[in-house]
């Protein structure tokens, strides 16, 4: 069963959605073989190199008050904790451009290390409060998951895989994906949002039983 997980590394609900999806898959045991791919989506493609204060950003983009941000942050923290993922809201003060992180993820897929890098990038930003646009951080994280640091640095120093990432982003936009996470099963079946594990488990069981193509 092919699963395309369309997401951004600066999206908290994508971290929740991934953990939920993985738990749902685990509940199926060996009954379903899953081929998981991460596809790029930038929540803020025009974000500058210095990033932006997250409170300011959420106010400008969504009109969220400080009280609303606090309530949303607590809901996200609690959902993450229930799934074994730690959100440190106190360490995450800015939001950043993620295009280079997506380029590195594209390369990591070719190297068979995409899932490990995705997890490491989500942890770096949401748990450790680090800057996912920083080339030094990206190289360091790549090395930690078994990728070649010199090659990672080479990718980041050039525009390598930029066209491929933009092409994939455009493909999903043109097919109606406007919010993430968006989980696409066998190129046909869409589940959106940071759903509970039960939702993913049920959908995967039903599609497997139906012999979904």
C-alpha positions as CSV (number, residue, x, y, z in Angstrom):
1,X,0.0,0.0,0.0
2,X,1.5,3.3,-1.1
3,X,1.1,6.2,1.2
4,X,2.2,9.8,0.3
5,X,2.4,12.0,3.4
6,X,2.2,15.6,2.2
7,X,3.5,17.9,4.9
8,X,5.8,20.6,6.2
9,X,8.5,20.2,8.9
10,X,7.2,23.4,10.6
11,X,3.6,22.1,10.9
12,X,2.8,20.8,14.4
13,X,-0.3,18.9,13.1
14,X,2.0,17.1,10.6
15,X,4.1,15.8,13.5
16,X,0.9,14.6,15.2
17,X,-0.4,13.2,12.0
18,X,2.7,11.2,11.3
19,X,2.9,9.7,14.8
20,X,-0.8,8.8,14.5
21,X,-0.3,7.3,11.1
22,X,2.6,5.2,12.3
23,X,0.6,4.0,15.3
24,X,-2.3,3.1,13.0
25,X,0.1,1.1,10.7
26,X,1.7,-0.6,13.7
27,X,-1.7,-1.9,14.8
28,X,-2.1,-3.7,11.5
29,X,0.9,-5.8,12.2
30,X,2.1,-7.7,9.1
31,X,-1.2,-7.7,7.4
32,X,-0.4,-4.7,5.3
33,X,2.9,-3.7,3.7
34,X,3.3,0.1,3.5
35,X,5.4,2.1,1.2
36,X,5.6,5.5,2.8
37,X,6.8,8.6,1.0
38,X,7.1,12.2,2.2
39,X,6.0,14.9,-0.2
40,X,6.8,18.6,0.2
41,X,4.4,21.4,1.2
42,X,5.5,24.8,2.4
43,X,3.2,26.6,4.7
44,X,5.2,29.8,4.3
45,X,7.0,29.6,1.0
46,X,7.7,33.4,1.1
47,X,9.3,33.4,4.5
48,X,12.5,35.3,4.6
49,X,15.9,33.9,5.8
50,X,15.6,35.3,9.3
51,X,12.2,33.8,9.9
52,X,9.5,35.5,11.9
53,X,8.3,35.7,15.5
54,X,5.7,32.9,15.8
55,X,3.2,35.0,17.8
56,X,3.5,37.8,15.2
57,X,3.2,35.3,12.4
58,X,0.0,33.6,13.8
59,X,-1.6,37.0,14.4
60,X,-0.9,38.2,10.9
61,X,-1.9,34.9,9.2
62,X,-4.8,33.8,11.3
63,X,-5.7,36.7,13.5
64,X,-5.0,34.5,16.5
65,X,-4.9,36.2,19.9
66,X,-2.4,35.4,22.6
67,X,-5.1,33.5,24.5
68,X,-6.1,31.5,21.4
69,X,-2.4,30.7,20.7
70,X,-2.0,29.5,24.2
71,X,-5.1,27.2,24.0
72,X,-4.0,25.8,20.7
73,X,-0.5,25.3,21.9
74,X,-1.7,23.3,24.9
75,X,-4.0,21.2,22.7
76,X,-1.1,20.4,20.4
77,X,1.2,19.6,23.3
78,X,-1.3,17.3,24.8
79,X,-2.0,15.4,21.6
80,X,1.7,15.1,21.0
81,X,2.4,13.8,24.5
82,X,-0.3,11.1,24.1
83,X,1.5,9.9,21.0
84,X,5.0,10.0,22.5
85,X,6.1,13.2,20.8
86,X,7.4,16.2,22.9
87,X,6.4,19.7,21.9
88,X,8.4,22.4,23.7
89,X,6.4,25.5,23.0
90,X,8.7,27.6,25.2
91,X,11.7,26.8,22.9
92,X,9.9,27.4,19.6
93,X,9.8,31.2,19.2
94,X,10.2,31.6,15.5
95,X,8.9,30.1,12.3
96,X,11.3,29.6,9.3
97,X,11.6,28.9,5.6
98,X,11.6,25.1,5.0
99,X,12.5,24.8,1.3
100,X,16.0,23.6,1.9
101,X,14.8,21.0,4.4
102,X,12.5,19.7,1.7
103,X,15.4,19.5,-0.7
104,X,17.3,17.5,1.8
105,X,14.3,15.2,2.4
106,X,14.1,14.6,-1.4
107,X,17.7,13.6,-1.4
108,X,17.2,11.4,1.7
109,X,14.5,9.4,-0.1
110,X,17.0,8.5,-2.8
111,X,19.4,7.4,0.0
112,X,16.7,5.3,1.8
113,X,16.8,7.6,4.9
114,X,13.8,9.8,4.4
115,X,11.7,8.6,7.3
116,X,14.6,8.9,9.7
117,X,15.4,12.4,8.5
118,X,11.8,13.5,8.7
119,X,11.6,12.4,12.3
120,X,14.9,14.1,13.1
121,X,13.8,17.4,11.6
122,X,10.4,17.4,13.4
123,X,12.3,16.8,16.7
124,X,14.9,19.5,15.9
125,X,12.2,22.1,15.4
126,X,9.4,21.2,17.8
127,X,11.3,19.5,20.6
128,X,14.7,21.2,20.5
129,X,13.6,24.6,19.2
130,X,16.2,24.7,16.5
131,X,16.1,26.5,13.1
132,X,15.3,24.1,10.2
133,X,16.4,26.6,7.7
134,X,20.0,26.6,9.0
135,X,22.4,24.7,6.8
136,X,24.6,23.8,9.7
137,X,21.7,22.2,11.5
138,X,20.5,20.4,8.4
139,X,24.0,18.9,7.8
140,X,24.3,17.9,11.5
141,X,20.8,16.2,11.5
142,X,21.6,14.5,8.2
143,X,24.8,13.0,9.7
144,X,22.9,11.9,12.8
145,X,20.5,9.8,10.8
146,X,23.3,8.1,8.8
147,X,23.5,10.4,5.7
148,X,26.8,11.6,4.4
149,X,27.4,15.1,5.8
150,X,29.7,16.2,3.0
151,X,27.1,15.2,0.4
152,X,24.4,17.0,2.4
153,X,26.5,20.1,2.5
154,X,27.0,19.9,-1.2
155,X,23.2,19.6,-1.8
156,X,22.5,22.6,0.4
157,X,25.2,24.8,-1.2
158,X,23.7,24.4,-4.6
159,X,20.1,24.4,-6.1
160,X,20.2,20.6,-6.4
161,X,16.7,19.1,-6.2
162,X,15.1,22.5,-6.2
163,X,13.2,21.8,-9.4
164,X,12.1,18.4,-8.2
165,X,10.7,19.9,-5.0
166,X,8.9,22.7,-6.7
167,X,7.4,20.2,-9.2
168,X,6.1,18.0,-6.4
169,X,4.7,21.1,-4.5
170,X,3.0,22.3,-7.7
171,X,1.6,18.8,-8.4
172,X,-0.2,18.6,-5.0
173,X,-1.5,22.2,-5.2
174,X,-2.9,21.5,-8.6
175,X,-4.6,18.4,-7.3
176,X,-6.4,20.4,-4.5
177,X,-4.1,20.0,-1.6
178,X,-4.3,23.3,0.4
179,X,-3.7,22.1,3.9
180,X,-1.5,19.6,5.7
181,X,-1.0,16.9,6.7
182,X,-2.7,15.3,3.7
183,X,-2.3,11.5,3.6
184,X,-2.9,10.0,0.1
185,X,-3.3,6.2,-0.1
186,X,-2.6,4.5,-3.4
187,X,-2.9,7.8,-5.2
188,X,-6.7,7.9,-4.7
189,X,-7.8,8.0,-1.1
190,X,-7.3,11.2,0.9
191,X,-7.2,11.6,4.7
192,X,-6.6,15.1,5.9
193,X,-5.5,16.5,9.3
194,X,-3.8,15.2,12.4
195,X,-6.3,12.4,12.8
196,X,-6.2,9.9,15.7
197,X,-4.5,6.5,15.1
198,X,-7.9,4.8,15.0
199,X,-8.9,6.8,11.9
200,X,-5.8,5.7,10.0
201,X,-6.1,2.1,11.3
202,X,-9.7,1.8,10.2
203,X,-9.1,3.4,6.8
204,X,-6.1,1.2,6.1
205,X,-7.9,-1.9,7.1
206,X,-10.9,-1.1,5.0
207,X,-8.8,-0.3,1.9
208,X,-6.7,-3.5,2.4
209,X,-9.9,-5.6,2.7
210,X,-11.3,-4.0,-0.4
211,X,-8.1,-4.6,-2.3
212,X,-7.8,-0.9,-3.0
213,X,-5.9,-0.1,-6.1
